[in-house]
Amino acid sequence: MIERILPSVSVSEEDFGALPADVAHLLLPEEAAHVARAVPKRQGEFATVRACARKALGRLGLDPVPLLPNRRGAPGWPAGVVGSMTHCDGYRAAVVARSADAVSIGIDAEPNGPLPDGVLEAIALPGERSRLAGLTARRPEVSWDRMLFSAKESVFKTWYPLTGQELDFSEAELEFDPDARTFSARLLVPGPVVDGRRVDGFTGRWLADEGLVVTAIAL
């Protein structure tokens, strides 16, 4: 599903359904040590999304390597590779590309249902909140508050590898095209410099299917 909103230079793998009861065979030793004290659900998500990532890396011709998170949770990719991972109930996905073909990639998947109470107010700017009613009128089958959250997660996952810095929810303003299934993110803080040019925003694509909302940015 995720490949429908990603460019052809990327390789993606995904996994649907319940987490397997035993995930030890999916983990390399360094990864197993990292989640040894985690609850089973966390271990299952950590292991299955990395299994997806290793399949994708294998399709690029790369050998299996440990994919350990840094202090912010961002996965460490092999040299010459950019990528992103996401997981939620019933879904895990990973996407990778060679750094010669892409600068940064961010993906996120969420259940297609309303955000918990209080979350929208914490993540959305006034202009974003004001546009949700119009989006819902156009495409009522989509939980647009959850879509906004997902897209902001994809923005952060694209931003962070380029800067190594945090990006608050209030530091990017998003607009969606409900017909073209695209979105734009305008950075409200100085963006990263890529090839001598400052990036002041990102564009991405979205999808609502299989009970999920999924967003992706490929820079």
C-alpha positions in Angstrom: 0.0 0.0 0.0 2.7 2.5 1.0 4.4 2.2 -2.4 1.4 3.9 -4.0 2.5 7.2 -2.6 6.3 6.8 -2.9 8.6 7.6 -5.9 10.0 4.8 -8.0 13.6 5.4 -6.7 12.5 4.0 -3.3 11.9 0.4 -2.1 9.3 -0.4 0.4 8.1 -3.4 2.4 5.1 -3.7 4.7 3.4 -6.1 7.0 -0.3 -6.2 7.9 -2.2 -8.0 10.7 -1.5 -9.1 14.2 2.0 -9.2 15.6 3.6 -12.6 15.7 3.8 -14.3 19.1 7.6 -14.9 18.8 9.8 -12.3 17.2 13.2 -13.4 18.4 14.1 -14.8 14.9 13.5 -11.3 13.4 16.0 -9.5 15.6 19.8 -9.3 15.2 21.6 -9.7 18.6 22.2 -5.9 19.0 18.6 -5.2 18.4 17.4 -8.0 20.8 19.6 -6.4 23.5 18.1 -3.0 22.8 14.5 -4.1 23.4 15.2 -6.9 26.0 13.3 -5.1 28.7 10.5 -3.7 26.5 6.9 -5.0 26.7 5.9 -7.7 24.2 4.0 -5.2 22.0 6.9 -2.9 21.7 9.2 -5.8 20.9 6.9 -7.0 18.2 6.6 -3.7 16.5 10.3 -3.0 16.8 11.1 -6.5 15.3 8.6 -6.6 12.5 9.3 -3.1 11.2 13.0 -3.9 11.1 12.2 -7.2 9.3 10.4 -5.0 6.7 13.4 -2.7 6.5 15.9 -5.6 6.0 13.8 -7.0 3.2 13.8 -3.5 1.5 17.5 -3.2 2.0 18.0 -6.6 0.5 16.2 -5.5 -2.6 18.8 -2.7 -2.9 21.5 -5.4 -2.7 22.6 -4.7 0.8 23.4 -7.3 3.5 21.5 -7.5 6.8 22.8 -5.1 9.5 21.5 -4.0 12.9 19.1 -1.0 12.6 19.4 0.6 16.0 17.6 3.8 17.0 19.3 6.9 18.2 18.3 8.9 21.3 15.3 10.3 19.3 14.2 6.9 18.1 15.4 7.5 14.5 16.8 4.4 12.9 20.4 4.3 11.9 20.7 3.3 8.3 23.7 1.9 6.5 26.0 4.4 4.7 24.6 5.5 1.4 21.0 4.8 2.4 18.1 7.0 3.5 14.9 5.6 4.8 12.0 5.7 7.2 9.9 3.3 9.3 6.4 3.4 10.7 4.1 1.2 12.8 0.7 1.2 14.2 -1.9 -1.4 15.2 -2.2 -3.8 12.3 0.5 -2.3 10.1 4.2 -2.0 9.9 6.2 -0.5 6.9 9.7 0.6 6.0 11.0 2.5 2.9 14.6 2.9 1.8 16.4 4.6 -1.1 20.0 5.2 -2.1 21.3 8.6 -0.9 22.3 9.3 -4.5 18.6 9.2 -5.4 16.9 10.8 -2.4 18.0 13.3 0.3 15.5 12.3 3.0 12.3 10.2 3.3 9.6 10.3 5.9 6.6 8.0 6.2 3.8 7.6 8.8 0.7 5.4 9.2 -2.1 5.8 11.7 -5.5 4.3 12.2 -8.2 6.1 10.2 -10.1 7.3 13.3 -10.4 10.5 15.4 -7.5 11.6 17.5 -7.9 11.2 21.3 -9.4 14.2 23.1 -7.0 17.1 23.5 -4.4 15.9 20.9 -5.6 18.1 18.0 -5.3 21.3 20.1 -1.7 20.3 20.9 -0.6 19.6 17.4 -2.6 21.9 15.1 -2.2 25.6 14.3 -5.3 27.7 14.1 -5.3 27.8 10.3 -5.0 24.0 10.2 -7.9 23.5 12.5 -10.0 25.9 10.5 -9.5 23.9 7.3 -10.5 20.5 8.8 -14.2 21.1 8.4 -13.9 21.8 4.7 -11.7 18.8 4.2 -14.2 16.6 6.1 -17.1 18.0 3.9 -15.1 17.0 0.8 -13.9 13.6 1.9 -15.9 12.5 5.0 -14.4 9.0 4.9 -11.1 10.4 6.0 -10.3 11.3 9.6 -8.6 14.6 8.8 -7.3 15.3 12.3 -5.5 12.0 12.3 -4.2 12.7 8.7 -2.8 16.0 10.0 -1.0 14.2 12.8 0.4 11.6 10.4 1.6 14.2 8.0 3.3 16.2 10.7 5.1 13.0 11.8 6.3 12.5 8.2 7.5 16.1 8.2 9.5 15.5 11.3 11.0 12.2 10.0 12.1 14.0 6.8 13.4 17.1 8.7 15.3 15.3 11.5 18.0 13.4 9.5 18.9 16.7 7.7 19.2 18.8 10.9 19.6 16.5 14.0 17.2 18.9 15.7 13.7 18.7 17.1 10.8 20.3 15.2 7.7 21.2 17.1 4.2 20.5 15.8 3.8 24.3 15.7 6.8 24.9 13.5 5.3 23.6 10.2 2.0 24.6 8.8 0.3 22.0 6.5 -2.3 22.2 3.8 -4.0 19.3 2.1 -5.4 18.8 -1.4 -8.3 16.3 -0.9 -8.6 15.5 -4.6 -5.0 15.2 -5.7 -4.1 13.4 -2.4 -1.1 15.7 -1.8 -0.1 18.0 1.0 2.4 20.8 1.5 4.3 21.7 4.7 5.6 25.3 5.1 8.4 25.4 7.6 8.0 28.3 10.1 11.6 28.1 11.2 14.8 28.2 9.1 14.9 25.0 7.1 17.9 22.7 6.3 20.4 23.6 3.6 20.5 21.0 0.8 22.9 21.4 -2.1 23.5 25.0 -1.2 19.8 25.9 -1.1 17.7 26.4 2.0 14.6 24.2 2.0 11.6 26.1 3.3 9.1 23.3 3.0 8.2 19.8 1.9 5.5 18.3 -0.3 4.0 14.9 0.2 1.3 12.5 -0.6 -1.4 10.8 1.4 -3.6 7.8 1.2 -6.7 6.5 3.2 -7.3 2.8 2.7 -7.4 -0.5 4.6 -8.6 1.3 7.8 -5.4 3.5 7.8 -4.2 6.9 6.9 -0.7 6.9 5.4 1.5 9.9 4.5 4.9 10.1 2.8 7.5 12.7 1.9 10.4 12.0 -0.4 12.9 14.9 -0.8 
